[in-house]
Amino acid sequence: MDIRGHLDLLLLSVLHDAGPVHGYAVITALRDRSDGTFDLPEGTVYPALQRLERAGLVASRWDEKAPRRRRVYELTDEGHRARATKKQEWRGFVVGVQAIIGPMAAGSPA
């Protein structure tokens, strides 16, 4: 599945719901919450988290309490606002697409 253009919203949403978590927990949450649809490699997720951090939407720190040192990520205030905006845009996009292609009926193939 091509997630270009949607990865930021997915990552911001996981961090919004999970709170401060390490990168592997973000990857696991994406896979588990999507029933395997978003089983993304570390090489996709970590660079995206770093990009979001450079943009001021995510903050990170080292967690020294775990058995081994891990970087923990969490949303900034700006990240919370960006998530809300992106979520609203996504919902408008979905409504527009469904108006054109029709809504998916429960249990039907695409």
C-alpha angles and dihedrals in degrees: 000000000000109000099174108140094018104064094087093056091047093051094043090050094051091049091046092054100036101041119210108001139155121255097258089055088054090052091048093048092051091051096042098043092049095046089243098312091116102043094153127181123241088247089066101040103043096051089048091051090050091049090051089049092052088050090055095245096109132036125201137195137173115262107214095177097075119088086260128025114267135179112241122205130204139166121265120217087263089051091055090052092046091051092052091049094046091047091053091048091049092051091051089049092051092050091050094048092047090051088059104037099024128247119290112256116228111269096008125124117245 
